Amino acid sequence: MRVRRLAGVLLLAVATVLLAAAPAGAHGVAGIQPSNFTTLITRVDPPVRGLAVRVDDLGNKLEVDNHTGVDVTVLGYQGEPYLRVGPRGVYENLRSPAVYLNRTRTGNVAVPKSANPALAPEWRRVEGGTRARWHDHRAHWLAPSYPPEVQANPGSRHVVQRFTIALVRDGAPIAVHGVVEWIPGPSPWPWLAATVILGLLVVGVALTRLARGGVVVALLAVLAAEVAYIVGIWGGTTVSGATKLAAVAYVLGGMAVGVLALAWVVRRGVTAAAPLLLLAGLFLALAGGLANITTLFRSQLPTSLPHWWARLEVALVLGLGSGLAVVGALRLRASPARARRPLPDRRAQPATPSVPAGRASG
């Protein structure tokens, strides 16, 4: 009874959280979602020793790392000074429209009248160090629909956009050339088949004498997969730690319920832990599996893990989590039936006559 009450409270809390906000798709942090688009820097002309230009977060950000000892200025969309990075830190020009347009991925923000690129720069220091990162609309596919060549042949690789970012160092221009490519993702069907097999395997083992051990192994595998997911998120993006923590909050909640279910299975058995198994399985399958389903068929994933491992993690969580939820539901349904089974009424049974010693009939 105590575990059912606890599960009810947790279920109410989980439902409240999930209704308040949709899960932030796994392997997706602060708008960085799995994609088939990738951004590549093809060349820096001329190359400068100590100056590196990179792509971060699947093309969501460009990065200039300047160790030349001289300021490098990034020019905005109208050729105006936009960013300045050098020995004194990173500065942005409040007169540049790019400062405001680059705050969102789509650029749908109002640019103040004070952002006039024809006026002299008004520099504001934004951080120290020699590295500047910014979102640049020239370096990703901005349209809501796919490019015509992708629509005509989505299964092939295409260069869909070319771009040039202009830099200036000590009065000398530097051109950063790059491309945006479409790279088709893998087929999801093998991973989905593995998901179904894993779920059926958990349910099948739970119907045998190995039920407790099988459920424990399934819970441990799900928890380990979710730990790997968090590690991949942490190393695969450049956003702040607080943003990453918010992105994995649902997964952490599911893991907490999973740990509680694991402890109860070990202590009391599968049937006693049925409510927690149902809750943990659903929570993990939804927050850690279904929310990340695009990982299975996108080519570009914001994770530091090998992509095959990231897809395996999603398949494990979705398959094993669903199987654990089914096991919990089946045991929960069977448990009340056993509890309602009437006990034999010993008072209604006829008393067995006693036979005096020495008078037993032969």
C-alpha positions, -999 to +999 in steps of 0.1 A: +000+000+000+028+024+009+045+020-025+012+026-043+007+058-025+043+069-033+038+060-069+006+080-070+023+111-057+052+107-082+028+101-110+010+134-102+042+153-100+054+138-134+022+146-151+023+182-139+059+186-152+052+170-185+020+191-190+038+223-180+064+219-208+072+194-235+104+174-229+134+191-244+143+165-270+172+144-261+204+153-278+188+187-283+199+216-262+187+252-264+173+247-299+202+225-311+183+195-324+194+165-345+195+176-382+206+165-417+222+199-423+258+205-415+280+236-418+317+233-429+345+258-431+362+251-464+391+276-463+404+308-447+419+332-472+446+341-465+455+317-436+468+335-405+490+318-379+473+319-345+438+325-360+413+296-360+378+296-373+355+267-364+318+256-365+301+247-332+267+232-323+258+218-357+262+252-375+243+271-348+274+290-340+307+301-356+338+306-335+369+327-340+398+320-317+424+347-320+459+342-306+476+366-330+481+393-304+462+418-327+424+425-327+403+407-354+370+423-364+341+402-377+319+422-402+282+420-401+255+416-428+260+451-442+298+451-440+298+470-406+320+461-377+301+435-356+324+417-332+360+424-321+381+398-305+417+401-293+440+405-263+416+427-244+386+404-248+355+402-269+334+433-278+302+438-298+292+469-317+258+481-305+255+500-338+255+467-358+221+453-367+237+418-365+240+421-327+202+420-325+194+398-356+217+371-343+199+367-310+175+342-325+179+314-351+154+330-375+164+366-370+128+377-364+136+404-340+131+442-341+163+461-347+164+493-327+169+526-346+201+532-328+216+502-346+228+522-376+258+507-394+267+540-409+275+555-375+308+551-357+310+518-337+299+518-301+318+489-286+306+470-255+328+444-238+308+411-235+335+387-221+372+381-216+394+357-235+404+354-271+374+334-283+342+347-298+311+326-306+281+339-324+251+327-343+254+337-380+224+335-404+248+331-433+261+298-420+229+277-417+198+269-437+173+295-427+142+287-448+114+266-431+112+244-462+139+221-476+160+232-506+146+222-540+174+198-546+167+180-513+130+178-520+138+162-554+164+138-540+165+136-502+186+104-502+216+121-517+242+145-504+239+182-515+257+215-511+227+237-505+244+270-496+278+287-498+288+316-476+316+340-469+323+357-435+345+388-438+371+395-411+396+423-407+430+420-389+452+451-387+435+466-417+440+434-438+408+416-450+404+378-443+377+358-461+362+327-443+346+305-469+321+277-460+292+256-472+260+242-458+254+206-468+225+182-466+236+148-455+208+122-454+204+102-422+203+065-417+172+043-419+155+041-385+139+007-391+167-015-378+168+006-346+130+005-342+131-033-348+157-036-320+134-015-298+105-039-302+127-069-296+141-054-264+106-046-251+093-081-259+124-096-243+118-078-210+082-088-209+091-124-218+117-127-191+093-112-165+070-141-171+096-167-160+114-175-127+141-150-138+117-121-135+135-103-107+169-106-122+157-097-157+140-066-144+170-055-124+193-059-155+168-039-177+167-011-151+205-010-148+208-009-186+183+019-190+200+040-162+235+034-178+222+045-212+208+077-197+241+084-180+258+081-213+232+104-229+240+131-203+277+127-208+272+131-246+251+162-241+276+178-218+305+173-242+287+179-275+275+215-272+290+248-262+259+261-242+262+269-205+260+243-178+227+257-166+212+253-201+224+217-203+211+209-169+177+222-179+178+201-211+183+169-191+160+177-162+133+153-175+158+125-179+172+131-144+136+129-130+131+096-149+164+083-136+154+091-100+122+072-103+141+043-120+166+042-091+136+040-067+120+012-087+153-007-088+157-005-050+122-017-045+126-046-069+157-058-051+141-054-017+105-066-023+103-082-057+087-074-090+051-075-080+056-052-050+074-027-072+048-029-100+035+007-096+071+021-096+080+000-126+050+013-145+059+049-137+096+046-143+092+027-175+068+053-189+088+082-178+121+069-192+106+057-224+089+091-230+116+115-218+147+095-228+134+076-258+104+090-276+115+126-272+148+116-289+133+096-317+148+119-344+183+107-333+175+075-351+172+090-385+192+123-385+228+124-396+240+153-374+237+148-336+247+173-309+266+148-288+302+139-281+293+102-283+298+082-315+265+085-334+259+047-334+261+047-296+237+077-293+212+058-315+217+026-294+211+046-263+177+058-276+167+023-287+177+008-253+157+034-234+127+033-256+126-005-258+135-015-223+115+014-208+084+003-227+089-033-216+093-023-180+061-003-182+042-033-196+057-055-168+046-030-142+011-028-157+007-066-158+019-072-123-002-043-110-033-058-126-026-092-112-018-081-077-054-068-068-069-100-081-047-120-057-056-097-029-094-102-035-091-139-036-113-153-007-096-172+020-111-206+029-137-205+057-124-230+082-155-227+104-177-240+076-157-273+073-170-303+092-149-313+121-129-345+116-142-371+141-115-383+165-110-420+168-102-433+203-070-450+206-072-488+202-105-487+184-094-479+148-113-501+123-093-523+102 
